[in-house]
């Protein structure tokens, strides 16, 4: 799965790769995506810290 340092901006490409390569069930991926994006919004950072997970 895609990994990137904390100081780079998130990219749509990496998010799509993380979503597509994850072997998790759809609703688990959706839950992780929402949780990881909420963490990014709440902390006002570019990364949630969960490299390779959907939504990060």
mmCIF entry with sequence, helices, sheets and N, C-alpha, C, O atoms, coordinates in Angstrom:
data_MODEL
# 
_entry.id   MODEL 
# 
_entity.id                         1 
_entity.type                       polymer 
_entity.pdbx_number_of_molecules   1 
# 
_entity_poly.entity_id                      1 
_entity_poly.type                           'polypeptide(L)' 
_entity_poly.nstd_linkage                   no 
_entity_poly.nstd_monomer                   no 
_entity_poly.pdbx_seq_one_letter_code       
;(UNK)(UNK)(UNK)(UNK)(UNK)(UNK)(UNK)(UNK)(UNK)(UNK)(UNK)(UNK)(UNK)(UNK)(UNK)(UNK)
(UNK)(UNK)(UNK)(UNK)(UNK)(UNK)(UNK)(UNK)(UNK)(UNK)(UNK)(UNK)(UNK)(UNK)(UNK)(UNK)
(UNK)(UNK)(UNK)(UNK)(UNK)(UNK)(UNK)(UNK)(UNK)(UNK)(UNK)(UNK)(UNK)(UNK)(UNK)(UNK)
(UNK)(UNK)(UNK)(UNK)(UNK)(UNK)(UNK)(UNK)
;
_entity_poly.pdbx_seq_one_letter_code_can   XXXXXXXXXXXXXXXXXXXXXXXXXXXXXXXXXXXXXXXXXXXXXXXXXXXXXXXX 
_entity_poly.pdbx_strand_id                 A 
# 
loop_
_entity_poly_seq.entity_id 
_entity_poly_seq.num 
_entity_poly_seq.mon_id 
_entity_poly_seq.hetero 
1 1  UNK n 
1 2  UNK n 
1 3  UNK n 
1 4  UNK n 
1 5  UNK n 
1 6  UNK n 
1 7  UNK n 
1 8  UNK n 
1 9  UNK n 
1 10 UNK n 
1 11 UNK n 
1 12 UNK n 
1 13 UNK n 
1 14 UNK n 
1 15 UNK n 
1 16 UNK n 
1 17 UNK n 
1 18 UNK n 
1 19 UNK n 
1 20 UNK n 
1 21 UNK n 
1 22 UNK n 
1 23 UNK n 
1 24 UNK n 
1 25 UNK n 
1 26 UNK n 
1 27 UNK n 
1 28 UNK n 
1 29 UNK n 
1 30 UNK n 
1 31 UNK n 
1 32 UNK n 
1 33 UNK n 
1 34 UNK n 
1 35 UNK n 
1 36 UNK n 
1 37 UNK n 
1 38 UNK n 
1 39 UNK n 
1 40 UNK n 
1 41 UNK n 
1 42 UNK n 
1 43 UNK n 
1 44 UNK n 
1 45 UNK n 
1 46 UNK n 
1 47 UNK n 
1 48 UNK n 
1 49 UNK n 
1 50 UNK n 
1 51 UNK n 
1 52 UNK n 
1 53 UNK n 
1 54 UNK n 
1 55 UNK n 
1 56 UNK n 
# 
_struct_asym.id          A 
_struct_asym.entity_id   1 
# 
loop_
_struct_conf.conf_type_id 
_struct_conf.id 
_struct_conf.pdbx_PDB_helix_id 
_struct_conf.beg_label_comp_id 
_struct_conf.beg_label_asym_id 
_struct_conf.beg_label_seq_id 
_struct_conf.pdbx_beg_PDB_ins_code 
_struct_conf.end_label_comp_id 
_struct_conf.end_label_asym_id 
_struct_conf.end_label_seq_id 
_struct_conf.pdbx_end_PDB_ins_code 
_struct_conf.beg_auth_comp_id 
_struct_conf.beg_auth_asym_id 
_struct_conf.beg_auth_seq_id 
_struct_conf.end_auth_comp_id 
_struct_conf.end_auth_asym_id 
_struct_conf.end_auth_seq_id 
_struct_conf.pdbx_PDB_helix_class 
_struct_conf.details 
_struct_conf.pdbx_PDB_helix_length 
HELX_P HELX_P1 AA1 UNK A 12 ? UNK A 21 ? UNK A 12 UNK A 21 1 ? 10 
HELX_P HELX_P2 AA2 UNK A 26 ? UNK A 43 ? UNK A 26 UNK A 43 1 ? 18 
# 
_struct_conf_type.id          HELX_P 
_struct_conf_type.criteria    ? 
_struct_conf_type.reference   ? 
# 
loop_
_atom_site.group_PDB 
_atom_site.id 
_atom_site.type_symbol 
_atom_site.label_atom_id 
_atom_site.label_alt_id 
_atom_site.label_comp_id 
_atom_site.label_asym_id 
_atom_site.label_entity_id 
_atom_site.label_seq_id 
_atom_site.pdbx_PDB_ins_code 
_atom_site.Cartn_x 
_atom_site.Cartn_y 
_atom_site.Cartn_z 
_atom_site.occupancy 
_atom_site.B_iso_or_equiv 
_atom_site.pdbx_formal_charge 
_atom_site.auth_seq_id 
_atom_site.auth_comp_id 
_atom_site.auth_asym_id 
_atom_site.auth_atom_id 
_atom_site.pdbx_PDB_model_num 
ATOM 1   N N  . UNK A 1 1  ? 0.830   -1.178 0.000  1.00 0.00 ? 1  UNK A N  1 
ATOM 2   C CA . UNK A 1 1  ? 0.000   0.000  0.000  1.00 0.00 ? 1  UNK A CA 1 
ATOM 3   C C  . UNK A 1 1  ? 0.877   1.245  0.000  1.00 0.00 ? 1  UNK A C  1 
ATOM 4   O O  . UNK A 1 1  ? 2.065   1.186  0.315  1.00 0.00 ? 1  UNK A O  1 
ATOM 5   N N  . UNK A 1 2  ? 0.291   2.332  -0.346 1.00 0.00 ? 2  UNK A N  1 
ATOM 6   C CA . UNK A 1 2  ? 1.033   3.565  -0.482 1.00 0.00 ? 2  UNK A CA 1 
ATOM 7   C C  . UNK A 1 2  ? 1.402   4.158  0.868  1.00 0.00 ? 2  UNK A C  1 
ATOM 8   O O  . UNK A 1 2  ? 0.592   4.188  1.794  1.00 0.00 ? 2  UNK A O  1 
ATOM 9   N N  . UNK A 1 3  ? 2.644   4.630  0.961  1.00 0.00 ? 3  UNK A N  1 
ATOM 10  C CA . UNK A 1 3  ? 3.082   5.324  2.170  1.00 0.00 ? 3  UNK A CA 1 
ATOM 11  C C  . UNK A 1 3  ? 3.691   6.651  1.755  1.00 0.00 ? 3  UNK A C  1 
ATOM 12  O O  . UNK A 1 3  ? 4.356   6.746  0.723  1.00 0.00 ? 3  UNK A O  1 
ATOM 13  N N  . UNK A 1 4  ? 3.460   7.670  2.565  1.00 0.00 ? 4  UNK A N  1 
ATOM 14  C CA . UNK A 1 4  ? 4.024   8.977  2.284  1.00 0.00 ? 4  UNK A CA 1 
ATOM 15  C C  . UNK A 1 4  ? 4.363   9.658  3.598  1.00 0.00 ? 4  UNK A C  1 
ATOM 16  O O  . UNK A 1 4  ? 3.725   9.403  4.620  1.00 0.00 ? 4  UNK A O  1 
ATOM 17  N N  . UNK A 1 5  ? 5.374   10.532 3.572  1.00 0.00 ? 5  UNK A N  1 
ATOM 18  C CA . UNK A 1 5  ? 5.756   11.232 4.810  1.00 0.00 ? 5  UNK A CA 1 
ATOM 19  C C  . UNK A 1 5  ? 4.682   12.196 5.280  1.00 0.00 ? 5  UNK A C  1 
ATOM 20  O O  . UNK A 1 5  ? 3.791   12.566 4.516  1.00 0.00 ? 5  UNK A O  1 
ATOM 21  N N  . UNK A 1 6  ? 4.769   12.602 6.542  1.00 0.00 ? 6  UNK A N  1 
ATOM 22  C CA . UNK A 1 6  ? 3.777   13.494 7.143  1.00 0.00 ? 6  UNK A CA 1 
ATOM 23  C C  . UNK A 1 6  ? 3.735   14.874 6.492  1.00 0.00 ? 6  UNK A C  1 
ATOM 24  O O  . UNK A 1 6  ? 2.686   15.517 6.498  1.00 0.00 ? 6  UNK A O  1 
ATOM 25  N N  . UNK A 1 7  ? 4.842   15.342 5.935  1.00 0.00 ? 7  UNK A N  1 
ATOM 26  C CA . UNK A 1 7  ? 4.896   16.722 5.461  1.00 0.00 ? 7  UNK A CA 1 
ATOM 27  C C  . UNK A 1 7  ? 4.390   16.906 4.032  1.00 0.00 ? 7  UNK A C  1 
ATOM 28  O O  . UNK A 1 7  ? 4.375   18.035 3.542  1.00 0.00 ? 7  UNK A O  1 
ATOM 29  N N  . UNK A 1 8  ? 3.978   15.846 3.349  1.00 0.00 ? 8  UNK A N  1 
ATOM 30  C CA . UNK A 1 8  ? 3.462   15.995 1.994  1.00 0.00 ? 8  UNK A CA 1 
ATOM 31  C C  . UNK A 1 8  ? 1.946   16.086 2.011  1.00 0.00 ? 8  UNK A C  1 
ATOM 32  O O  . UNK A 1 8  ? 1.283   15.607 2.931  1.00 0.00 ? 8  UNK A O  1 
ATOM 33  N N  . UNK A 1 9  ? 1.425   16.705 0.984  1.00 0.00 ? 9  UNK A N  1 
ATOM 34  C CA . UNK A 1 9  ? -0.021  16.829 0.858  1.00 0.00 ? 9  UNK A CA 1 
ATOM 35  C C  . UNK A 1 9  ? -0.600  15.495 0.416  1.00 0.00 ? 9  UNK A C  1 
ATOM 36  O O  . UNK A 1 9  ? 0.039   14.770 -0.347 1.00 0.00 ? 9  UNK A O  1 
ATOM 37  N N  . UNK A 1 10 ? -1.798  15.157 0.880  1.00 0.00 ? 10 UNK A N  1 
ATOM 38  C CA . UNK A 1 10 ? -2.420  13.908 0.439  1.00 0.00 ? 10 UNK A CA 1 
ATOM 39  C C  . UNK A 1 10 ? -2.798  13.992 -1.035 1.00 0.00 ? 10 UNK A C  1 
ATOM 40  O O  . UNK A 1 10 ? -3.098  15.072 -1.544 1.00 0.00 ? 10 UNK A O  1 
ATOM 41  N N  . UNK A 1 11 ? -2.785  12.866 -1.710 1.00 0.00 ? 11 UNK A N  1 
ATOM 42  C CA . UNK A 1 11 ? -3.151  12.875 -3.125 1.00 0.00 ? 11 UNK A CA 1 
ATOM 43  C C  . UNK A 1 11 ? -4.329  11.926 -3.355 1.00 0.00 ? 11 UNK A C  1 
ATOM 44  O O  . UNK A 1 11 ? -4.489  10.920 -2.664 1.00 0.00 ? 11 UNK A O  1 
ATOM 45  N N  . UNK A 1 12 ? -5.128  12.273 -4.324 1.00 0.00 ? 12 UNK A N  1 
ATOM 46  C CA . UNK A 1 12 ? -6.267  11.445 -4.706 1.00 0.00 ? 12 UNK A CA 1 
ATOM 47  C C  . UNK A 1 12 ? -5.768  10.095 -5.210 1.00 0.00 ? 12 UNK A C  1 
ATOM 48  O O  . UNK A 1 12 ? -6.386  9.063  -4.953 1.00 0.00 ? 12 UNK A O  1 
ATOM 49  N N  . UNK A 1 13 ? -4.662  10.107 -5.919 1.00 0.00 ? 13 UNK A N  1 
ATOM 50  C CA . UNK A 1 13 ? -4.099  8.863  -6.459 1.00 0.00 ? 13 UNK A CA 1 
ATOM 51  C C  . UNK A 1 13 ? -3.776  7.875  -5.338 1.00 0.00 ? 13 UNK A C  1 
ATOM 52  O O  . UNK A 1 13 ? -4.155  6.707  -5.419 1.00 0.00 ? 13 UNK A O  1 
ATOM 53  N N  . UNK A 1 14 ? -3.087  8.327  -4.304 1.00 0.00 ? 14 UNK A N  1 
ATOM 54  C CA . UNK A 1 14 ? -2.735  7.439  -3.195 1.00 0.00 ? 14 UNK A CA 1 
ATOM 55  C C  . UNK A 1 14 ? -3.972  6.962  -2.448 1.00 0.00 ? 14 UNK A C  1 
ATOM 56  O O  . UNK A 1 14 ? -4.023  5.812  -2.011 1.00 0.00 ? 14 UNK A O  1 
ATOM 57  N N  . UNK A 1 15 ? -4.951  7.812  -2.296 1.00 0.00 ? 15 UNK A N  1 
ATOM 58  C CA . UNK A 1 15 ? -6.190  7.414  -1.625 1.00 0.00 ? 15 UNK A CA 1 
ATOM 59  C C  . UNK A 1 15 ? -6.900  6.312  -2.421 1.00 0.00 ? 15 UNK A C  1 
ATOM 60  O O  . UNK A 1 15 ? -7.419  5.358  -1.841 1.00 0.00 ? 15 UNK A O  1 
ATOM 61  N N  . UNK A 1 16 ? -6.918  6.449  -3.744 1.00 0.00 ? 16 UNK A N  1 
ATOM 62  C CA . UNK A 1 16 ? -7.543  5.423  -4.583 1.00 0.00 ? 16 UNK A CA 1 
ATOM 63  C C  . UNK A 1 16 ? -6.772  4.116  -4.523 1.00 0.00 ? 16 UNK A C  1 
ATOM 64  O O  . UNK A 1 16 ? -7.374  3.043  -4.494 1.00 0.00 ? 16 UNK A O  1 
ATOM 65  N N  . UNK A 1 17 ? -5.438  4.193  -4.505 1.00 0.00 ? 17 UNK A N  1 
ATOM 66  C CA . UNK A 1 17 ? -4.617  2.982  -4.405 1.00 0.00 ? 17 UNK A CA 1 
ATOM 67  C C  . UNK A 1 17 ? -4.870  2.288  -3.075 1.00 0.00 ? 17 UNK A C  1 
ATOM 68  O O  . UNK A 1 17 ? -5.049  1.071  -3.036 1.00 0.00 ? 17 UNK A O  1 
ATOM 69  N N  . UNK A 1 18 ? -4.886  3.051  -1.982 1.00 0.00 ? 18 UNK A N  1 
ATOM 70  C CA . UNK A 1 18 ? -5.146  2.460  -0.669 1.00 0.00 ? 18 UNK A CA 1 
ATOM 71  C C  . UNK A 1 18 ? -6.511  1.788  -0.626 1.00 0.00 ? 18 UNK A C  1 
ATOM 72  O O  . UNK A 1 18 ? -6.653  0.708  -0.052 1.00 0.00 ? 18 UNK A O  1 
ATOM 73  N N  . UNK A 1 19 ? -7.514  2.415  -1.227 1.00 0.00 ? 19 UNK A N  1 
ATOM 74  C CA . UNK A 1 19 ? -8.872  1.851  -1.229 1.00 0.00 ? 19 UNK A CA 1 
ATOM 75  C C  . UNK A 1 19 ? -8.909  0.564  -2.061 1.00 0.00 ? 19 UNK A C  1 
ATOM 76  O O  . UNK A 1 19 ? -9.466  -0.446 -1.630 1.00 0.00 ? 19 UNK A O  1 
ATOM 77  N N  . UNK A 1 20 ? -8.314  0.612  -3.250 1.00 0.00 ? 20 UNK A N  1 
ATOM 78  C CA . UNK A 1 20 ? -8.372  -0.520 -4.167 1.00 0.00 ? 20 UNK A CA 1 
ATOM 79  C C  . UNK A 1 20 ? -7.566  -1.722 -3.663 1.00 0.00 ? 20 UNK A C  1 
ATOM 80  O O  . UNK A 1 20 ? -7.999  -2.862 -3.831 1.00 0.00 ? 20 UNK A O  1 
ATOM 81  N N  . UNK A 1 21 ? -6.399  -1.485 -3.049 1.00 0.00 ? 21 UNK A N  1 
ATOM 82  C CA . UNK A 1 21 ? -5.528  -2.583 -2.627 1.00 0.00 ? 21 UNK A CA 1 
ATOM 83  C C  . UNK A 1 21 ? -5.927  -3.187 -1.281 1.00 0.00 ? 21 UNK A C  1 
ATOM 84  O O  . UNK A 1 21 ? -5.419  -4.243 -0.906 1.00 0.00 ? 21 UNK A O  1 
ATOM 85  N N  . UNK A 1 22 ? -6.807  -2.546 -0.569 1.00 0.00 ? 22 UNK A N  1 
ATOM 86  C CA . UNK A 1 22 ? -7.239  -3.074 0.719  1.00 0.00 ? 22 UNK A CA 1 
ATOM 87  C C  . UNK A 1 22 ? -8.147  -4.283 0.518  1.00 0.00 ? 22 UNK A C  1 
ATOM 88  O O  . UNK A 1 22 ? -9.064  -4.255 -0.303 1.00 0.00 ? 22 UNK A O  1 
ATOM 89  N N  . UNK A 1 23 ? -7.880  -5.340 1.274  1.00 0.00 ? 23 UNK A N  1 
ATOM 90  C CA . UNK A 1 23 ? -8.666  -6.566 1.147  1.00 0.00 ? 23 UNK A CA 1 
ATOM 91  C C  . UNK A 1 23 ? -9.839  -6.598 2.131  1.00 0.00 ? 23 UNK A C  1 
ATOM 92  O O  . UNK A 1 23 ? -10.483 -7.634 2.290  1.00 0.00 ? 23 UNK A O  1 
ATOM 93  N N  . UNK A 1 24 ? -10.112 -5.494 2.776  1.00 0.00 ? 24 UNK A N  1 
ATOM 94  C CA . UNK A 1 24 ? -11.173 -5.419 3.763  1.00 0.00 ? 24 UNK A CA 1 
ATOM 95  C C  . UNK A 1 24 ? -12.545 -5.374 3.096  1.00 0.00 ? 24 UNK A C  1 
ATOM 96  O O  . UNK A 1 24 ? -12.655 -4.980 1.936  1.00 0.00 ? 24 UNK A O  1 
ATOM 97  N N  . UNK A 1 25 ? -13.592 -5.776 3.819  1.00 0.00 ? 25 UNK A N  1 
ATOM 98  C CA . UNK A 1 25 ? -14.957 -5.648 3.287  1.00 0.00 ? 25 UNK A CA 1 
ATOM 99  C C  . UNK A 1 25 ? -15.313 -4.169 3.046  1.00 0.00 ? 25 UNK A C  1 
ATOM 100 O O  . UNK A 1 25 ? -14.737 -3.270 3.660  1.00 0.00 ? 25 UNK A O  1 
ATOM 101 N N  . UNK A 1 26 ? -16.264 -3.944 2.148  1.00 0.00 ? 26 UNK A N  1 
ATOM 102 C CA . UNK A 1 26 ? -16.633 -2.585 1.744  1.00 0.00 ? 26 UNK A CA 1 
ATOM 103 C C  . UNK A 1 26 ? -16.981 -1.683 2.933  1.00 0.00 ? 26 UNK A C  1 
ATOM 104 O O  . UNK A 1 26 ? -16.462 -0.571 3.033  1.00 0.00 ? 26 UNK A O  1 
ATOM 105 N N  . UNK A 1 27 ? -17.842 -2.144 3.822  1.00 0.00 ? 27 UNK A N  1 
ATOM 106 C CA . UNK A 1 27 ? -18.286 -1.283 4.922  1.00 0.00 ? 27 UNK A CA 1 
ATOM 107 C C  . UNK A 1 27 ? -17.166 -1.008 5.928  1.00 0.00 ? 27 UNK A C  1 
ATOM 108 O O  . UNK A 1 27 ? -17.168 0.038  6.577  1.00 0.00 ? 27 UNK A O  1 
ATOM 109 N N  . UNK A 1 28 ? -16.224 -1.920 6.064  1.00 0.00 ? 28 UNK A N  1 
ATOM 110 C CA . UNK A 1 28 ? -15.062 -1.673 6.924  1.00 0.00 ? 28 UNK A CA 1 
ATOM 111 C C  . UNK A 1 28 ? -14.180 -0.603 6.298  1.00 0.00 ? 28 UNK A C  1 
ATOM 112 O O  . UNK A 1 28 ? -13.688 0.286  6.993  1.00 0.00 ? 28 UNK A O  1 
ATOM 113 N N  . UNK A 1 29 ? -13.978 -0.688 4.976  1.00 0.00 ? 29 UNK A N  1 
ATOM 114 C CA . UNK A 1 29 ? -13.200 0.345  4.280  1.00 0.00 ? 29 UNK A CA 1 
ATOM 115 C C  . UNK A 1 29 ? -13.879 1.702  4.394  1.00 0.00 ? 29 UNK A C  1 
ATOM 116 O O  . UNK A 1 29 ? -13.217 2.717  4.612  1.00 0.00 ? 29 UNK A O  1 
ATOM 117 N N  . UNK A 1 30 ? -15.196 1.721  4.246  1.00 0.00 ? 30 UNK A N  1 
ATOM 118 C CA . UNK A 1 30 ? -15.938 2.971  4.343  1.00 0.00 ? 30 UNK A CA 1 
ATOM 119 C C  . UNK A 1 30 ? -15.813 3.566  5.742  1.00 0.00 ? 30 UNK A C  1 
ATOM 120 O O  . UNK A 1 30 ? -15.605 4.772  5.882  1.00 0.00 ? 30 UNK A O  1 
ATOM 121 N N  . UNK A 1 31 ? -15.936 2.735  6.779  1.00 0.00 ? 31 UNK A N  1 
ATOM 122 C CA . UNK A 1 31 ? -15.804 3.201  8.155  1.00 0.00 ? 31 UNK A CA 1 
ATOM 123 C C  . UNK A 1 31 ? -14.407 3.761  8.405  1.00 0.00 ? 31 UNK A C  1 
ATOM 124 O O  . UNK A 1 31 ? -14.267 4.816  9.024  1.00 0.00 ? 31 UNK A O  1 
ATOM 125 N N  . UNK A 1 32 ? -13.365 3.060  7.926  1.00 0.00 ? 32 UNK A N  1 
ATOM 126 C CA . UNK A 1 32 ? -11.992 3.524  8.106  1.00 0.00 ? 32 UNK A CA 1 
ATOM 127 C C  . UNK A 1 32 ? -11.748 4.841  7.366  1.00 0.00 ? 32 UNK A C  1 
ATOM 128 O O  . UNK A 1 32 ? -11.063 5.729  7.874  1.00 0.00 ? 32 UNK A O  1 
ATOM 129 N N  . UNK A 1 33 ? -12.311 4.958  6.169  1.00 0.00 ? 33 UNK A N  1 
ATOM 130 C CA . UNK A 1 33 ? -12.164 6.185  5.395  1.00 0.00 ? 33 UNK A CA 1 
ATOM 131 C C  . UNK A 1 33 ? -12.770 7.369  6.147  1.00 0.00 ? 33 UNK A C  1 
ATOM 132 O O  . UNK A 1 33 ? -12.147 8.425  6.255  1.00 0.00 ? 33 UNK A O  1 
ATOM 133 N N  . UNK A 1 34 ? -13.974 7.191  6.660  1.00 0.00 ? 34 UNK A N  1 
ATOM 134 C CA . UNK A 1 34 ? -14.627 8.272  7.409  1.00 0.00 ? 34 UNK A CA 1 
ATOM 135 C C  . UNK A 1 34 ? -13.858 8.601  8.690  1.00 0.00 ? 34 UNK A C  1 
ATOM 136 O O  . UNK A 1 34 ? -13.674 9.774  9.015  1.00 0.00 ? 34 UNK A O  1 
ATOM 137 N N  . UNK A 1 35 ? -13.413 7.586  9.411  1.00 0.00 ? 35 UNK A N  1 
ATOM 138 C CA . UNK A 1 35 ? -12.679 7.814  10.660 1.00 0.00 ? 35 UNK A CA 1 
ATOM 139 C C  . UNK A 1 35 ? -11.341 8.509  10.398 1.00 0.00 ? 35 UNK A C  1 
ATOM 140 O O  . UNK A 1 35 ? -10.976 9.441  11.115 1.00 0.00 ? 35 UNK A O  1 
ATOM 141 N N  . UNK A 1 36 ? -10.614 8.062  9.379  1.00 0.00 ? 36 UNK A N  1 
ATOM 142 C CA . UNK A 1 36 ? -9.315  8.668  9.082  1.00 0.00 ? 36 UNK A CA 1 
ATOM 143 C C  . UNK A 1 36 ? -9.464  10.107 8.598  1.00 0.00 ? 36 UNK A C  1 
ATOM 144 O O  . UNK A 1 36 ? -8.672  10.973 8.969  1.00 0.00 ? 36 UNK A O  1 
ATOM 145 N N  . UNK A 1 37 ? -10.479 10.363 7.771  1.00 0.00 ? 37 UNK A N  1 
ATOM 146 C CA . UNK A 1 37 ? -10.694 11.738 7.318  1.00 0.00 ? 37 UNK A CA 1 
ATOM 147 C C  . UNK A 1 37 ? -11.163 12.628 8.465  1.00 0.00 ? 37 UNK A C  1 
ATOM 148 O O  . UNK A 1 37 ? -10.786 13.798 8.519  1.00 0.00 ? 37 UNK A O  1 
ATOM 149 N N  . UNK A 1 38 ? -11.961 12.113 9.368  1.00 0.00 ? 38 UNK A N  1 
ATOM 150 C CA . UNK A 1 38 ? -12.381 12.887 10.530 1.00 0.00 ? 38 UNK A CA 1 
ATOM 151 C C  . UNK A 1 38 ? -11.164 13.244 11.393 1.00 0.00 ? 38 UNK A C  1 
ATOM 152 O O  . UNK A 1 38 ? -11.082 14.354 11.918 1.00 0.00 ? 38 UNK A O  1 
ATOM 153 N N  . UNK A 1 39 ? -10.229 12.316 11.541 1.00 0.00 ? 39 UNK A N  1 
ATOM 154 C CA . UNK A 1 39 ? -9.001  12.584 12.299 1.00 0.00 ? 39 UNK A CA 1 
ATOM 155 C C  . UNK A 1 39 ? -8.213  13.709 11.640 1.00 0.00 ? 39 UNK A C  1 
ATOM 156 O O  . UNK A 1 39 ? -7.697  14.589 12.329 1.00 0.00 ? 39 UNK A O  1 
ATOM 157 N N  . UNK A 1 40 ? -8.113  13.690 10.301 1.00 0.00 ? 40 UNK A N  1 
ATOM 158 C CA . UNK A 1 40 ? -7.391  14.751 9.586  1.00 0.00 ? 40 UNK A CA 1 
ATOM 159 C C  . UNK A 1 40 ? -8.075  16.107 9.770  1.00 0.00 ? 40 UNK A C  1 
ATOM 160 O O  . UNK A 1 40 ? -7.402  17.123 9.945  1.00 0.00 ? 40 UNK A O  1 
ATOM 161 N N  . UNK A 1 41 ? -9.393  16.125 9.731  1.00 0.00 ? 41 UNK A N  1 
ATOM 162 C CA . UNK A 1 41 ? -10.134 17.386 9.917  1.00 0.00 ? 41 UNK A CA 1 
ATOM 163 C C  . UNK A 1 41 ? -9.982  17.885 11.351 1.00 0.00 ? 41 UNK A C  1 
ATOM 164 O O  . UNK A 1 41 ? -9.719  19.064 11.585 1.00 0.00 ? 41 UNK A O  1 
ATOM 165 N N  . UNK A 1 42 ? -10.152 16.974 12.305 1.00 0.00 ? 42 UNK A N  1 
ATOM 166 C CA . UNK A 1 42 ? -10.109 17.344 13.719 1.00 0.00 ? 42 UNK A CA 1 
ATOM 167 C C  . UNK A 1 42 ? -8.740  17.874 14.130 1.00 0.00 ? 42 UNK A C  1 
ATOM 168 O O  . UNK A 1 42 ? -8.660  18.830 14.901 1.00 0.00 ? 42 UNK A O  1 
ATOM 169 N N  . UNK A 1 43 ? -7.662  17.271 13.630 1.00 0.00 ? 43 UNK A N  1 
ATOM 170 C CA . UNK A 1 43 ? -6.310  17.682 14.011 1.00 0.00 ? 43 UNK A CA 1 
ATOM 171 C C  . UNK A 1 43 ? -5.723  18.733 13.072 1.00 0.00 ? 43 UNK A C  1 
ATOM 172 O O  . UNK A 1 43 ? -4.633  19.253 13.311 1.00 0.00 ? 43 UNK A O  1 
ATOM 173 N N  . UNK A 1 44 ? -6.457  19.039 12.000 1.00 0.00 ? 44 UNK A N  1 
ATOM 174 C CA . UNK A 1 44 ? -6.002  20.019 10.997 1.00 0.00 ? 44 UNK A CA 1 
ATOM 175 C C  . UNK A 1 44 ? -4.623  19.663 10.450 1.00 0.00 ? 44 UNK A C  1 
ATOM 176 O O  . UNK A 1 44 ? -3.753  20.523 10.314 1.00 0.00 ? 44 UNK A O  1 
ATOM 177 N N  . UNK A 1 45 ? -4.439  18.381 10.138 1.00 0.00 ? 45 UNK A N  1 
ATOM 178 C CA . UNK A 1 45 ? -3.192  17.894 9.555  1.00 0.00 ? 45 UNK A CA 1 
ATOM 179 C C  . UNK A 1 45 ? -3.487  17.217 8.230  1.00 0.00 ? 45 UNK A C  1 
ATOM 180 O O  . UNK A 1 45 ? -4.632  16.885 7.925  1.00 0.00 ? 45 UNK A O  1 
ATOM 181 N N  . UNK A 1 46 ? -2.429  17.015 7.442  1.00 0.00 ? 46 UNK A N  1 
ATOM 182 C CA . UNK A 1 46 ? -2.583  16.372 6.141  1.00 0.00 ? 46 UNK A CA 1 
ATOM 183 C C  . UNK A 1 46 ? -2.675  14.865 6.227  1.00 0.00 ? 46 UNK A C  1 
ATOM 184 O O  . UNK A 1 46 ? -3.100  14.218 5.270  1.00 0.00 ? 46 UNK A O  1 
ATOM 185 N N  . UNK A 1 47 ? -2.284  14.290 7.354  1.00 0.00 ? 47 UNK A N  1 
ATOM 186 C CA . UNK A 1 47 ? -2.248  12.848 7.490  1.00 0.00 ? 47 UNK A CA 1 
ATOM 187 C C  . UNK A 1 47 ? -2.846  12.426 8.821  1.00 0.00 ? 47 UNK A C  1 
ATOM 188 O O  . UNK A 1 47 ? -2.698  13.112 9.833  1.00 0.00 ? 47 UNK A O  1 
ATOM 189 N N  . UNK A 1 48 ? -3.522  11.290 8.802  1.00 0.00 ? 48 UNK A N  1 
ATOM 190 C CA . UNK A 1 48 ? -4.127  10.776 10.035 1.00 0.00 ? 48 UNK A CA 1 
ATOM 191 C C  . UNK A 1 48 ? -3.158  9.898  10.806 1.00 0.00 ? 48 UNK A C  1 
ATOM 192 O O  . UNK A 1 48 ? -3.395  9.595  11.975 1.00 0.00 ? 48 UNK A O  1 
ATOM 193 N N  . UNK A 1 49 ? -2.061  9.481  10.164 1.00 0.00 ? 49 UNK A N  1 
ATOM 194 C CA . UNK A 1 49 ? -1.054  8.651  10.813 1.00 0.00 ? 49 UNK A CA 1 
ATOM 195 C C  . UNK A 1 49 ? -1.236  7.165  10.596 1.00 0.00 ? 49 UNK A C  1 
ATOM 196 O O  . UNK A 1 49 ? -0.430  6.371  11.081 1.00 0.00 ? 49 UNK A O  1 
ATOM 197 N N  . UNK A 1 50 ? -2.270  6.770  9.885  1.00 0.00 ? 50 UNK A N  1 
ATOM 198 C CA . UNK A 1 50 ? -2.525  5.355  9.614  1.00 0.00 ? 50 UNK A CA 1 
ATOM 199 C C  . UNK A 1 50 ? -2.167  5.047  8.167  1.00 0.00 ? 50 UNK A C  1 
ATOM 200 O O  . UNK A 1 50 ? -3.043  4.804  7.337  1.00 0.00 ? 50 UNK A O  1 
ATOM 201 N N  . UNK A 1 51 ? -0.873  5.059  7.874  1.00 0.00 ? 51 UNK A N  1 
ATOM 202 C CA . UNK A 1 51 ? -0.393  4.874  6.500  1.00 0.00 ? 51 UNK A CA 1 
ATOM 203 C C  . UNK A 1 51 ? -0.930  3.602  5.894  1.00 0.00 ? 51 UNK A C  1 
ATOM 204 O O  . UNK A 1 51 ? -0.914  2.545  6.525  1.00 0.00 ? 51 UNK A O  1 
ATOM 205 N N  . UNK A 1 52 ? -1.408  3.704  4.660  1.00 0.00 ? 52 UNK A N  1 
ATOM 206 C CA . UNK A 1 52 ? -1.868  2.552  3.927  1.00 0.00 ? 52 UNK A CA 1 
ATOM 207 C C  . UNK A 1 52 ? -3.323  2.185  4.168  1.00 0.00 ? 52 UNK A C  1 
ATOM 208 O O  . UNK A 1 52 ? -3.857  1.330  3.461  1.00 0.00 ? 52 UNK A O  1 
ATOM 209 N N  . UNK A 1 53 ? -3.971  2.791  5.125  1.00 0.00 ? 53 UNK A N  1 
ATOM 210 C CA . UNK A 1 53 ? -5.382  2.497  5.357  1.00 0.00 ? 53 UNK A CA 1 
ATOM 211 C C  . UNK A 1 53 ? -6.246  3.344  4.443  1.00 0.00 ? 53 UNK A C  1 
ATOM 212 O O  . UNK A 1 53 ? -5.839  4.434  4.041  1.00 0.00 ? 53 UNK A O  1 
ATOM 213 N N  . UNK A 1 54 ? -7.433  2.857  4.110  1.00 0.00 ? 54 UNK A N  1 
ATOM 214 C CA . UNK A 1 54 ? -8.348  3.671  3.315  1.00 0.00 ? 54 UNK A CA 1 
ATOM 215 C C  . UNK A 1 54 ? -8.622  5.010  4.000  1.00 0.00 ? 54 UNK A C  1 
ATOM 216 O O  . UNK A 1 54 ? -8.868  5.067  5.205  1.00 0.00 ? 54 UNK A O  1 
ATOM 217 N N  . UNK A 1 55 ? -8.576  6.076  3.216  1.00 0.00 ? 55 UNK A N  1 
ATOM 218 C CA . UNK A 1 55 ? -8.832  7.401  3.761  1.00 0.00 ? 55 UNK A CA 1 
ATOM 219 C C  . UNK A 1 55 ? -7.582  8.116  4.237  1.00 0.00 ? 55 UNK A C  1 
ATOM 220 O O  . UNK A 1 55 ? -7.661  9.263  4.677  1.00 0.00 ? 55 UNK A O  1 
ATOM 221 N N  . UNK A 1 56 ? -6.444  7.472  4.160  1.00 0.00 ? 56 UNK A N  1 
ATOM 222 C CA . UNK A 1 56 ? -5.195  8.110  4.587  1.00 0.00 ? 56 UNK A CA 1 
ATOM 223 C C  . UNK A 1 56 ? -4.232  8.214  3.445  1.00 0.00 ? 56 UNK A C  1 
ATOM 224 O O  . UNK A 1 56 ? -3.125  8.725  3.616  1.00 0.00 ? 56 UNK A O  1 
# 
